[in-house]
Amino acid sequence: MKVITLRNLSPELAAKLRQRSQQSGLSLAKTVVSLLEERLGIGSAKRQQDDDEVLDALAGSWSSDRADEFDQILAEQRAVDPGLWP
């Protein structure tokens, strides 16, 4: 693994990196690597992006008839039967 030293970080950037590190529970170094991977579309961030794209293919894949059928089934399930309530 290659080691890189970052110099001349602005106080604002350093504070944001520390904040992100604390929020994620990762070390500062792992946080910086994660952000770089995410921005460059590689590593674990790339795998997450690929997973998201797989799910995107499912969105909007129902036909109008299938969606209407699904809505009808939901409406039937949501109907309140007054005889079941005292």
Secondary structure, 3 states (H helix, E strand, C coil): CCCCCCCCCCHHHHHHHHHHHHHHCCCHHHHHHHHHHHHHCCHHHHHHHHHHHHHHCCCCCCCHHHHHHHHHHHHHHHCCCHHHCC
